[in-house]
Amino acid sequence: MKKARPRYWSSFFLLFVLLALLVVWNINAGSVSLSGAEILRILFSPSDGSTEFGIVRTLRLPRICAAVILGGGLSVSGFLLQTFFANPIAGPFVLGISSGAKLVVSLVMISLLSRGLAASSAALIGAAFVGAMLSMGFILLISQRVKRMSMLVVCGVMIGYICSAVTDFAVTFAEDSNIVNLHNWSMGSFSGIYWDSVAVMAAVVGIAMAMAFFLSKPIGAYQMGEVYAQNMGVNIRAFRLALILLSSVLSACVTAFAGPISFVGIAVPHLVKSLFRTAKPLLIIPACFFGGAVFCLFCDLIARTAFAPTEVSISSVTAVFGAPVVIYMMVFQRGKNL
């Protein structure tokens, strides 16, 4: 353990440095470029009414905070699901959980907007949680009859396709122009997020992260097998329920504000474990959060700037960088349930 501590500290330091660099890069990236002195002035001084101030404080900073919070939460959600199913390719997007959340959120938004009403953050998160739990329920029912994880993943992908197809039908045939604009959200994006939404997502993800962190010891015991965890005094039924609820809440919060984001929940936990060379939850849970924040900030930067002024959906970019990691796991790592 003592020999591994320098690696843990250096790995966390690397994540912090990457996070800081990407935050600064994201603040400065765009049609309006700013010097370091201008960025510091905007960040730490009251509003001066300038266009640069409005761009940074109203548009770029909330988007950066959303990428950090939601990216970190999605990564931790993936780690919890991988622990639950004891397989590294389990994740909210692959298992169809994100698509289920997207379907219910879309239906709720369409229903409210058709009546001239706006959906609150609480309503969006609640709708996404219901959709996530419905998809998770189908996955759990299927898992009782399908023992191979590869078949379970295929079933999850099919559930995701069904939910996405129903969502596309609902959005396509909506009459109101505001409802049609849901198409951009349904593809995944951190744009259009403001400070009030950031406050809500920070509260939800923060509480869920704290609860997940307090479950570090039971998770560590569960990683050794159910029998070992029971011998260590872990209530397996309550523990598994807690994992389901926490992973669903985190995935629902991400989907409610940014839409479905692919492969982050699978790729980032694997990359973090490879970086730290351990699977200890006490280290991996916070590391997954920072790793997810770094990954999503990097992908959002590319989505905004690679083809500017056209913006690419965040899921397209995360798939480009996350899918090869998943392929590597499936080809070169033969898990016992894969």
NUKOL-437651 format. One record per residue (C-alpha): residue number from 1; residue in one letter; x, y, z. Coordinates in Angstrom, 1 decimal. Example, Ala and Ser with C-alpha at 12.3 -4.5 7.8 and 13.67 -1.06 7.14 Angstrom:
2
SENU,1,a,12.3,-4.5,7.8
SENU,2,s,13.7,-1.1,7.1
//
This chain:
338
SENU,1,m,0.0,0.0,0.0
SENU,2,k,2.8,2.4,0.9
SENU,3,k,4.6,1.7,-2.3
SENU,4,a,1.4,2.5,-4.3
SENU,5,r,0.7,5.8,-2.5
SENU,6,p,3.1,7.9,-4.8
SENU,7,r,1.2,6.5,-7.8
SENU,8,y,-2.1,7.5,-6.3
SENU,9,w,-1.0,11.0,-5.5
SENU,10,s,0.7,11.5,-8.9
SENU,11,s,-2.5,10.2,-10.6
SENU,12,f,-4.7,12.6,-8.7
SENU,13,f,-2.3,15.4,-9.4
SENU,14,l,-2.4,14.6,-13.2
SENU,15,l,-6.2,14.7,-13.2
SENU,16,f,-6.2,18.0,-11.3
SENU,17,v,-3.7,19.5,-13.8
SENU,18,l,-5.6,18.3,-16.8
SENU,19,l,-8.9,19.6,-15.3
SENU,20,a,-7.4,23.0,-14.6
SENU,21,l,-5.9,23.2,-18.1
SENU,22,l,-9.1,22.2,-19.8
SENU,23,v,-11.1,24.7,-17.7
SENU,24,v,-8.9,27.5,-18.8
SENU,25,w,-8.9,26.3,-22.4
SENU,26,n,-12.7,26.0,-22.5
SENU,27,i,-13.1,29.5,-21.1
SENU,28,n,-10.9,30.9,-23.8
SENU,29,a,-12.1,28.8,-26.7
SENU,30,g,-14.6,30.3,-29.1
SENU,31,s,-15.1,33.2,-31.4
SENU,32,v,-14.1,35.6,-28.8
SENU,33,s,-10.5,35.0,-27.5
SENU,34,l,-9.3,36.4,-24.2
SENU,35,s,-5.9,36.9,-22.6
SENU,36,g,-5.1,35.4,-19.2
SENU,37,a,-5.4,38.8,-17.5
SENU,38,e,-8.8,39.4,-19.1
SENU,39,i,-10.0,36.0,-17.9
SENU,40,l,-8.9,36.7,-14.3
SENU,41,r,-10.5,40.1,-14.4
SENU,42,i,-13.8,38.6,-15.6
SENU,43,l,-13.7,35.8,-13.1
SENU,44,f,-12.9,37.8,-10.0
SENU,45,s,-14.5,41.2,-10.6
SENU,46,p,-18.1,42.5,-10.7
SENU,47,s,-19.9,42.8,-13.9
SENU,48,d,-18.8,45.7,-16.2
SENU,49,g,-21.5,45.2,-18.8
SENU,50,s,-19.0,44.2,-21.5
SENU,51,t,-19.8,41.6,-24.1
SENU,52,e,-16.8,39.5,-23.0
SENU,53,f,-18.0,39.4,-19.4
SENU,54,g,-21.4,38.2,-20.6
SENU,55,i,-20.0,35.5,-22.8
SENU,56,v,-17.7,34.1,-20.1
SENU,57,r,-19.9,34.4,-17.0
SENU,58,t,-23.3,33.7,-18.6
SENU,59,l,-22.5,31.2,-21.4
SENU,60,r,-19.1,29.5,-21.0
SENU,61,l,-18.7,29.1,-17.2
SENU,62,p,-22.1,27.5,-16.7
SENU,63,r,-21.4,25.1,-19.6
SENU,64,i,-18.0,24.2,-18.1
SENU,65,c,-19.5,23.6,-14.7
SENU,66,a,-22.2,21.4,-16.2
SENU,67,a,-19.6,19.3,-18.1
SENU,68,v,-17.6,18.9,-14.9
SENU,69,i,-20.5,18.0,-12.7
SENU,70,l,-22.5,15.8,-15.2
SENU,71,g,-19.4,14.2,-16.7
SENU,72,g,-18.2,13.2,-13.2
SENU,73,g,-21.6,12.0,-12.2
SENU,74,l,-22.0,9.9,-15.3
SENU,75,s,-18.6,8.3,-14.8
SENU,76,v,-19.4,7.3,-11.2
SENU,77,s,-22.8,6.0,-12.3
SENU,78,g,-21.0,3.7,-14.8
SENU,79,f,-18.6,2.5,-12.0
SENU,80,l,-21.6,1.7,-9.8
SENU,81,l,-23.3,-0.3,-12.6
SENU,82,q,-20.1,-2.2,-13.3
SENU,83,t,-19.9,-3.1,-9.6
SENU,84,f,-23.6,-4.2,-9.6
SENU,85,f,-23.3,-6.4,-12.7
SENU,86,a,-19.6,-7.4,-11.9
SENU,87,n,-18.6,-6.6,-15.5
SENU,88,p,-16.6,-3.7,-17.0
SENU,89,i,-18.8,-3.1,-20.1
SENU,90,a,-21.9,-2.3,-18.0
SENU,91,g,-22.9,1.4,-18.3
SENU,92,p,-26.0,3.6,-18.4
SENU,93,f,-25.9,4.2,-22.1
SENU,94,v,-25.1,0.7,-23.2
SENU,95,l,-27.8,-0.9,-21.0
SENU,96,g,-30.5,1.5,-22.3
SENU,97,i,-30.9,3.3,-19.0
SENU,98,s,-30.0,6.7,-20.5
SENU,99,s,-32.4,6.1,-23.4
SENU,100,g,-35.2,5.2,-21.0
SENU,101,a,-34.6,8.5,-19.1
SENU,102,k,-34.5,10.4,-22.4
SENU,103,l,-37.9,8.9,-23.5
SENU,104,v,-39.8,9.9,-20.3
SENU,105,v,-38.2,13.4,-20.2
SENU,106,s,-39.1,14.0,-23.8
SENU,107,l,-42.7,13.0,-23.3
SENU,108,v,-43.0,15.2,-20.2
SENU,109,m,-41.4,18.2,-22.0
SENU,110,i,-43.7,17.7,-25.0
SENU,111,s,-46.7,17.4,-22.8
SENU,112,l,-45.9,20.6,-20.9
SENU,113,l,-44.7,22.7,-23.9
SENU,114,s,-47.9,21.8,-25.8
SENU,115,r,-49.8,23.5,-23.0
SENU,116,g,-47.5,26.5,-22.9
SENU,117,l,-45.7,25.4,-19.7
SENU,118,a,-42.0,25.1,-19.0
SENU,119,a,-40.6,22.1,-17.2
SENU,120,s,-38.8,22.8,-14.0
SENU,121,s,-35.4,21.2,-13.1
SENU,122,a,-37.1,19.0,-10.5
SENU,123,a,-39.7,17.8,-13.0
SENU,124,l,-37.0,16.9,-15.5
SENU,125,i,-34.9,15.0,-13.0
SENU,126,g,-38.0,13.2,-11.7
SENU,127,a,-39.1,12.2,-15.2
SENU,128,a,-35.6,11.1,-16.1
SENU,129,f,-35.4,9.0,-12.8
SENU,130,v,-38.7,7.3,-13.7
SENU,131,g,-37.4,6.5,-17.1
SENU,132,a,-34.1,5.2,-15.8
SENU,133,m,-35.8,3.0,-13.2
SENU,134,l,-38.2,1.6,-15.8
SENU,135,s,-35.2,0.6,-18.1
SENU,136,m,-33.3,-0.7,-15.1
SENU,137,g,-36.3,-2.8,-14.1
SENU,138,f,-36.4,-4.4,-17.6
SENU,139,i,-32.7,-5.1,-17.4
SENU,140,l,-33.0,-6.7,-14.0
SENU,141,l,-35.9,-8.9,-15.2
SENU,142,i,-33.9,-10.0,-18.2
SENU,143,s,-30.8,-10.6,-16.1
SENU,144,q,-32.7,-13.3,-14.1
SENU,145,r,-33.1,-15.3,-17.3
SENU,146,v,-29.9,-14.3,-19.2
SENU,147,k,-26.7,-15.3,-17.4
SENU,148,r,-24.2,-14.2,-20.0
SENU,149,m,-23.3,-10.5,-19.8
SENU,150,s,-22.8,-10.3,-23.5
SENU,151,m,-26.5,-11.2,-24.1
SENU,152,l,-27.6,-8.8,-21.4
SENU,153,v,-25.7,-6.0,-23.1
SENU,154,v,-27.4,-6.9,-26.4
SENU,155,c,-30.8,-6.7,-24.7
SENU,156,g,-29.9,-3.4,-23.2
SENU,157,v,-28.9,-2.0,-26.6
SENU,158,m,-32.2,-3.2,-28.0
SENU,159,i,-34.1,-1.4,-25.2
SENU,160,g,-32.1,1.7,-25.9
SENU,161,y,-33.0,1.5,-29.6
SENU,162,i,-36.7,1.1,-28.8
SENU,163,c,-36.7,4.1,-26.4
SENU,164,s,-34.7,6.2,-28.9
SENU,165,a,-37.1,5.3,-31.7
SENU,166,v,-40.2,6.2,-29.7
SENU,167,t,-38.5,9.5,-28.6
SENU,168,d,-37.7,10.4,-32.3
SENU,169,f,-41.3,9.7,-33.3
SENU,170,a,-42.6,11.9,-30.5
SENU,171,v,-40.2,14.8,-31.3
SENU,172,t,-40.7,14.5,-35.1
SENU,173,f,-44.4,14.7,-35.1
SENU,174,a,-44.6,17.4,-32.5
SENU,175,e,-46.3,20.6,-33.9
SENU,176,d,-44.8,23.3,-31.8
SENU,177,s,-41.5,24.7,-33.0
SENU,178,n,-40.1,24.8,-29.5
SENU,179,i,-40.8,21.1,-29.1
SENU,180,v,-39.0,20.3,-32.4
SENU,181,n,-35.9,22.0,-30.9
SENU,182,l,-35.8,19.1,-28.5
SENU,183,h,-33.9,17.2,-31.2
SENU,184,n,-30.7,19.0,-30.3
SENU,185,w,-31.1,18.0,-26.6
SENU,186,s,-31.9,14.4,-27.5
SENU,187,m,-28.6,14.1,-29.3
SENU,188,g,-26.7,15.2,-26.2
SENU,189,s,-25.3,18.7,-25.5
SENU,190,f,-24.0,20.9,-22.6
SENU,191,s,-25.2,24.1,-24.4
SENU,192,g,-28.1,26.2,-23.1
SENU,193,i,-27.3,25.5,-19.4
SENU,194,y,-27.5,28.4,-17.0
SENU,195,w,-26.6,29.0,-13.3
SENU,196,d,-29.9,27.9,-11.8
SENU,197,s,-29.6,24.5,-13.5
SENU,198,v,-26.0,24.3,-12.4
SENU,199,a,-27.1,24.8,-8.8
SENU,200,v,-29.7,22.0,-9.0
SENU,201,m,-27.4,19.5,-10.7
SENU,202,a,-24.6,20.3,-8.2
SENU,203,a,-26.9,19.5,-5.3
SENU,204,v,-28.2,16.3,-6.8
SENU,205,v,-24.9,14.9,-7.9
SENU,206,g,-23.2,16.1,-4.7
SENU,207,i,-25.6,14.2,-2.5
SENU,208,a,-25.4,11.1,-4.7
SENU,209,m,-21.6,11.3,-4.7
SENU,210,a,-21.5,11.6,-0.9
SENU,211,m,-23.7,8.5,-0.5
SENU,212,a,-21.6,6.6,-3.0
SENU,213,f,-18.5,7.5,-1.2
SENU,214,f,-19.9,6.3,2.1
SENU,215,l,-20.6,3.0,0.4
SENU,216,s,-16.9,2.5,-0.4
SENU,217,k,-16.3,-0.2,2.1
SENU,218,p,-19.4,-2.3,1.2
SENU,219,i,-18.5,-1.9,-2.5
SENU,220,g,-15.0,-3.1,-1.8
SENU,221,a,-16.4,-6.2,0.0
SENU,222,y,-18.9,-6.8,-2.8
SENU,223,q,-16.1,-6.7,-5.4
SENU,224,m,-14.7,-9.8,-3.6
SENU,225,g,-18.0,-11.7,-4.1
SENU,226,e,-21.5,-11.8,-2.5
SENU,227,v,-20.5,-14.5,-0.1
SENU,228,y,-17.5,-12.5,1.1
SENU,229,a,-19.7,-9.4,1.4
SENU,230,q,-22.3,-11.2,3.5
SENU,231,n,-19.6,-12.6,5.8
SENU,232,m,-18.4,-9.0,6.3
SENU,233,g,-21.9,-8.0,7.4
SENU,234,v,-23.2,-6.4,4.2
SENU,235,n,-26.9,-6.5,3.6
SENU,236,i,-26.8,-7.6,0.0
SENU,237,r,-30.4,-6.8,-0.9
SENU,238,a,-30.2,-3.3,0.6
SENU,239,f,-26.8,-2.7,-0.9
SENU,240,r,-27.8,-3.7,-4.4
SENU,241,l,-30.9,-1.5,-4.1
SENU,242,a,-28.7,1.4,-3.1
SENU,243,l,-26.4,0.9,-6.1
SENU,244,i,-29.4,0.8,-8.4
SENU,245,l,-30.9,4.0,-6.9
SENU,246,l,-27.6,5.9,-6.9
SENU,247,s,-26.6,5.0,-10.4
SENU,248,s,-30.1,5.8,-11.7
SENU,249,v,-30.2,9.2,-10.0
SENU,250,l,-26.8,10.1,-11.4
SENU,251,s,-27.7,8.9,-14.9
SENU,252,a,-31.1,10.7,-14.7
SENU,253,c,-29.6,14.0,-13.7
SENU,254,v,-27.2,13.9,-16.6
SENU,255,t,-30.0,13.0,-19.1
SENU,256,a,-32.4,15.6,-17.7
SENU,257,f,-29.9,18.5,-18.4
SENU,258,a,-27.7,17.3,-21.2
SENU,259,g,-29.5,14.5,-22.9
SENU,260,p,-28.0,11.0,-23.3
SENU,261,i,-24.2,10.9,-23.4
SENU,262,s,-22.6,7.8,-24.7
SENU,263,f,-19.6,5.7,-23.5
SENU,264,v,-18.5,8.0,-20.7
SENU,265,g,-19.8,5.6,-18.0
SENU,266,i,-18.0,2.7,-19.5
SENU,267,a,-14.7,4.1,-20.8
SENU,268,v,-13.7,6.5,-17.9
SENU,269,p,-13.9,4.0,-15.0
SENU,270,h,-11.7,1.6,-17.0
SENU,271,l,-9.2,4.3,-17.9
SENU,272,v,-9.1,5.5,-14.3
SENU,273,k,-8.5,1.9,-13.0
SENU,274,s,-5.7,1.5,-15.5
SENU,275,l,-4.2,4.8,-14.4
SENU,276,f,-4.3,4.1,-10.7
SENU,277,r,-3.8,0.3,-11.1
SENU,278,t,-6.4,-0.4,-8.4
SENU,279,a,-10.1,-0.9,-8.1
SENU,280,k,-10.4,0.3,-4.5
SENU,281,p,-13.7,2.3,-4.3
SENU,282,l,-12.3,4.8,-1.8
SENU,283,l,-9.9,5.9,-4.5
SENU,284,i,-11.8,5.1,-7.7
SENU,285,i,-15.0,6.9,-6.9
SENU,286,p,-13.4,10.4,-6.6
SENU,287,a,-11.0,9.5,-9.4
SENU,288,c,-13.9,8.5,-11.6
SENU,289,f,-15.6,11.9,-10.9
SENU,290,f,-12.5,13.9,-11.9
SENU,291,g,-11.7,11.6,-14.8
SENU,292,g,-15.3,12.0,-16.1
SENU,293,a,-15.0,15.8,-15.7
SENU,294,v,-11.7,15.8,-17.7
SENU,295,f,-13.1,13.5,-20.4
SENU,296,c,-16.3,15.5,-20.9
SENU,297,l,-14.5,18.9,-20.9
SENU,298,f,-12.2,17.6,-23.5
SENU,299,c,-15.0,16.2,-25.7
SENU,300,d,-17.1,19.3,-25.3
SENU,301,l,-14.2,21.5,-26.3
SENU,302,i,-13.9,19.4,-29.5
SENU,303,a,-17.7,19.5,-30.1
SENU,304,r,-17.7,23.3,-29.9
SENU,305,t,-14.5,24.1,-31.8
SENU,306,a,-13.7,21.4,-34.3
SENU,307,f,-16.2,22.4,-36.9
SENU,308,a,-17.1,25.9,-35.6
SENU,309,p,-19.5,27.6,-36.0
SENU,310,t,-21.3,24.3,-36.3
SENU,311,e,-21.5,22.4,-33.0
SENU,312,v,-21.3,18.6,-33.0
SENU,313,s,-23.4,16.7,-30.4
SENU,314,i,-21.4,15.7,-27.4
SENU,315,s,-22.4,12.0,-27.8
SENU,316,s,-20.7,11.9,-31.2
SENU,317,v,-17.4,13.0,-29.8
SENU,318,t,-17.5,10.8,-26.6
SENU,319,a,-18.3,7.8,-28.9
SENU,320,v,-15.2,8.5,-31.0
SENU,321,f,-13.0,8.4,-28.0
SENU,322,g,-14.9,6.1,-25.7
SENU,323,a,-15.9,3.3,-28.1
SENU,324,p,-12.3,2.2,-28.8
SENU,325,v,-11.8,1.7,-25.1
SENU,326,v,-14.9,-0.5,-24.9
SENU,327,i,-13.7,-2.5,-28.0
SENU,328,y,-10.3,-3.0,-26.3
SENU,329,m,-12.0,-4.3,-23.1
SENU,330,m,-14.2,-6.7,-25.1
SENU,331,v,-11.3,-8.0,-27.3
SENU,332,f,-8.3,-8.1,-24.9
SENU,333,q,-9.9,-8.5,-21.5
SENU,334,r,-12.0,-11.6,-21.1
SENU,335,g,-14.0,-11.1,-18.0
SENU,336,k,-15.6,-14.1,-16.4
SENU,337,n,-19.1,-13.0,-17.4
SENU,338,l,-18.3,-11.4,-20.7
//
